[in-house]
Amino acid sequence: MTEMMAWSIFLLPLFAFIFISLVIRPFLNGYDRVSGYVAIVAVAIGFVLSIQSVLEVWNNHGKIVWPSHSWITVGSLELSVGILMDPLTAIMLVVVSGVSLMVLIYSQGYMHGDPGYSRYFAYISLFTASMIGLVLAGNIIQIYFFWELVGLCSYLLIGFWFHKPSAIAAAKKAFLVTRLGDFGFLLAILYLFANGGEIFAANASEFTGAGMSGSVFDISSVNFAAKSGFFAGSIATLVALGIFAGAVGKSAQFPLHVWLPDAMEGPTPVSALIHAATMVVAGIFLVARFFPLFEVSSTAMSFVAITGGVTALFAASMGLVMYDIKRVLAYSTVSQLGFMMLALGIGAYGPAIFHLFTHAFFKALLFLGSGSVNHATGTFDMRYMGGLKKHMPWTYYTFLIGSLSIAGIFPLAGFWSKDEIIAASLHHPDAIQIVVAIMALVAAFMTAFYMFRALFMTFHGEFRGGIAAEPDSGADSHDVHLEESPAVMVLPMVILAIPAIVAGFLFNPVIDGGIGSIPQYWFSKMLNMVDHVYVKGHPIDFFAASISSIIAVSGIGLAYLIYIRKSVNTSTIIDGEFSYMTGPVYKLIFRKYFFDELYEGKITIALFYNGVARLIDWCDRNIVDRIGNVIGFFGRNSGKVVTTLETGQVQIYGVGMSVGIVSILIVFVVWG
Amino acid sequence: MDFHDIKLLSPEISMGALGIIIILLDMITNRKGVLATVSVVGLAVPLSLSLYLCGLVDSDSEGKLSGVYGTVLIDQFSLFFKFFILGTLALVILSSTDYLSKLGRLRGEYHALLIFSAAGMMLLPAVTDLISIYIAIELTALPLAALIAIRRDSHSTEAGIKFLLLSAMSSAVLLYGMALIYGFTGSTEIEVIIERIAYLSTGSGPFGERVILLAVVLIVAGIGFKISVAPFQMWVPDVYEGAPTPITSYLSVASKAAGFAIMLRIFYMAFGDIRIDWASLFAILSAVSMTVGNLAAVIQTNIKRMLAYSTVAHAGFLLMGLAAVGTQADLFETPMGPGSVLFYLVAYAVTNLAAFFVIIAVVNSTRSNMIRNFAGMGQRAPVLAIILSISMISLLGIPPTVGFMGKLYIFSAAINSGLTWLVICGVLNSVVSAYYYLRVIRTMYMLEPESDTSIQIGIPPRMAIGIVGIGILVLGIIPSTVMNAAEKAVIVFF
């Protein structure tokens, strides 16, 4: 594995983007399909290289060190470009390129006939390239650059159907809300740059001794500094919290979760990509990347854990009542991301990344499944679905696998990773961990319930008409084609179902001696190779495993009772009220705890629009504009003064020169 | 003059020969298009000779070759400018093929004069004797005067005469300054002048160091004319407007670079020791220049005049690098100042050439230099419009263009030398300049085109525009190669 091979994982999709935008779109009209092929080939090669990088990292016992390349050196400011190839990077590469590859293949069917076909594949290529660039980044400037690029790409893709006002609004919302978090991240970078320089310079010899560049922007050096205790006082806490603010925005953690459900306005494969492998996992990745820095500060760690726990619980509760299948999945993602944050916050680095890994596969699978359902029924509203099991068996069974996996049923992938997190939270009980353990268990129950609620409403019972039955849709029965999706869409779902079942064995806490060539605790051993990370593999915790299994099964059971056995009256499913939820609580949750109203009505309009914006507007008109006008007036007229001497008369110019010389001399004699 | 001397001067000698060949060829052939080809291909000879010298300098233990009775010095610094001038010249010749089709008989002279003038510019950074400096400057200026007037209409002729007269006046001022230096030090060789000045600045000379003040000011004024610094800038708009546009682009880039080269050579080599605070003089001139240039550019309606004032403003930015001599602690020990000047020259060259090349192509079709005639270029000539927009953004200094890197570098150099006030002045001036640079972009994209005919453009200008257009972005993203070359070139001063 050479450095060039690692770069090409990033460069290939980037070139695909450039090629599609600059060659195919302008010059090869009518050959749209080529865009798909170009993107798929680029990402497929990247995927193979990613697998290889995992093997290389494993065989090299941890980190492959490639010195970074100087990019700009201006005085004391030195910026470089480099790759940090460690176990985390390698695992993320597989997740990103693998999911992206499946999404690209699937999109060929889903986006078939869309006028923006080439543009779509161009954006997805750029999205993948940015995320891979983020994962590979060796320094903070690079990370920030790709971080913003990922944000931009998600903006472009959520607003892909820009003729829909709701898509534009969702894209703007996603961009602006995540920008709030990014601002914290930027502050953290600036704070680190302002305060870290001296610390790093003082310990330069230690960095050299450890083979680090000792640059304040270098990620390995920052982590090394944190681990060696160079950060005195509150520096680590402030930087960690700033970084976490960025992660809260991107990973849609409470209270910046509001953008993610709206992001459903984009094409469904994009949702799969955003939810499984790119945008939202970037936040988890960022915290994991700077994990040693977080570990230094117990304040930051507790903050991360509590935020994660609240998010997991809060989002899962909203997932219970949504009718839109994609919104159920969206809240499910927010909730699962909360799980990962929670795990990071209690120091369970390995389980968090493991859950990220398994979640990527089953969540991508579930989203692709919802897209497949939409392909047939024309709607995402589960009230108008039902009975699709017999029409779409492939979709049904893969969706079932995904649901079982996310619910945490033995022996599917989700069981192992979720169990690790729950076990970790039960293991070292202190006040915070007991709280988050309870949050995690309640959220796990809700997860099992809402996933099977979605499964039963969508696939079981009688078909309720699809888009044609939806009021005000303007569609008729011609828009509903009850049949299995084309092979190009089914194939990625089947492929993704495989890791959704077996990915858990990579952690393998059970079989001593390993499964085939995979040793016991492979995943934690892999992550553990880089010494700065605390991960430990421990045997399966039967107590935690039985609790989480009981919880998952009872969640599924409750859903079964309500939606299949109809033990509880749900005759009003179509009308929209559930009798098992009393009115006010139901309404509170269904309206998403009124967060949208709070942000838009109270904060955005009342506070910012009527308060801050008006004040700024007044200042702008009466102070800034006046100053601007004066400067403008001065500028225009002094421009005229300067040019009045431009008479075109060569004598005047000569005189001008002489006057210039004399005035310089006078200045020198007087002041010199 | 032995073989060693000829070797040192071989790039310039081959340039002279190439010019003569062009004139002879012009007499015997009717296919005038071949002249441009011969010129560009012929530049391979001075280029390879410069590369050969580069190899000699690299293998030399001191990194410099001196010859011709100590008047010529070949080092990294002079080689940097040889390549700079050769590159600029090749691009200008490529870009002017369309323009020249209306010049008729004079195409041979056009190419020959350009090459002669470039020979002077290549020589200028390499000479270390005041007399030779003067001769190189005149070798540069006289062909330029003829080139400015080559269109032979009233505008062009007027511009040529103005340039000639004012150039003569500035030469007189410069000569007066040199004569004073000779009077005080007794030598015209920079190496000797360095020693005598060191002696004078101990205060034991006949008049003390104050006597050099007048000489310094006169030299700054004389060269200040060439590099279009305020208050010696008044000729610039008239000449830029009247001259054929390819010559304007050449004047704004190559001529300015040669001027800054000799400025660096004289001040960093010879005047480093005198306690006259010429760095502050440059700082003040810098502030005056960028302010005057930008304010005057705001009200221009003719794009060539606008870029003329813009060039005055950029001369101000470049002077900022010249003023950045370091703080008291590390005076003349940091190569950042002169290094940033060299990088900025490259940045400005690539950017300004791109702007002018697009203007040449557009004006060839529309026959008007007015900014309003660029309306709707976004539709009429999308590629040209994008490149002109990129070059405007680069002139303004916004990433990811090379103009941003140039400003970043030069501003950092100034900050490191404690010139914070000047940097603030520079940033404010950049803000002012946004008004007139962005107005061009606005005109091209937001106003309706006056006709919908597309812009016809030949292959050589396309190549030139492509090279500089891509160069703006490539150097804006990966500036380190040129930055390293610039710092390596100025290391000879330290």
Contacts between the chains, C-beta under 8 A, distances in Angstrom:
chain1	res1	chain2	res2	distance
A	70	B	480	6.1
A	71	B	478	7.5
A	71	B	480	6.4
A	72	B	405	7.1
A	72	B	408	7.9
A	72	B	479	6.1
A	72	B	480	6.4
A	72	B	483	7.4
A	73	B	480	7.1
A	73	B	483	7.0
A	74	B	408	5.8
A	74	B	409	5.3
A	74	B	412	4.6
A	74	B	483	8.0
A	75	B	336	5.9
A	75	B	412	4.5
A	75	B	413	7.1
A	75	B	415	7.8
A	75	B	416	5.4
A	77	B	412	7.0
A	635	B	295	5.7
A	635	B	298	5.4
A	635	B	432	6.4
A	635	B	435	7.8
A	636	B	298	6.6
A	636	B	299	6.1
A	638	B	295	5.0
A	639	B	295	4.5
A	639	B	296	5.1
A	639	B	297	7.7
A	639	B	298	4.9
A	639	B	299	4.2
A	640	B	299	6.4
A	642	B	292	5.5
A	642	B	295	5.7
A	642	B	296	4.4
A	643	B	296	5.3
A	643	B	299	6.8
A	645	B	234	6.6
A	646	B	234	6.6
A	646	B	237	6.1
A	646	B	238	7.3
A	648	B	158	8.0
A	648	B	238	6.1
A	650	B	161	7.5
A	650	B	162	5.1
A	650	B	165	5.5
A	650	B	166	6.7
A	652	B	234	7.4
A	653	B	162	7.3
A	653	B	166	5.8
A	653	B	234	4.2
A	653	B	235	5.5
A	654	B	165	7.6
A	654	B	166	6.6
A	654	B	169	5.6
A	656	B	231	6.2
A	656	B	232	7.9
A	656	B	234	4.8
A	657	B	166	7.4
A	657	B	169	6.6
A	657	B	170	7.1
A	657	B	173	7.5
A	657	B	221	6.9
A	657	B	225	7.0
A	657	B	231	7.1
A	657	B	232	5.3
A	657	B	234	7.3
A	659	B	231	7.2
A	660	B	221	6.7
A	660	B	230	7.8
A	660	B	231	3.3
A	660	B	232	5.9
A	661	B	173	6.9
A	661	B	217	6.3
A	661	B	218	6.9
A	661	B	221	4.8
A	663	B	231	7.5
A	664	B	217	5.3
A	664	B	220	7.5
A	664	B	221	7.4
A	664	B	281	6.9
A	664	B	285	8.0
A	665	B	213	7.6
A	665	B	214	7.0
A	665	B	217	5.5
A	667	B	284	7.4
A	668	B	213	6.0
A	668	B	217	6.8
A	668	B	276	7.8
A	668	B	281	7.2
A	669	B	213	7.9
A	672	B	213	7.0
A	672	B	276	6.9
A	672	B	277	6.7
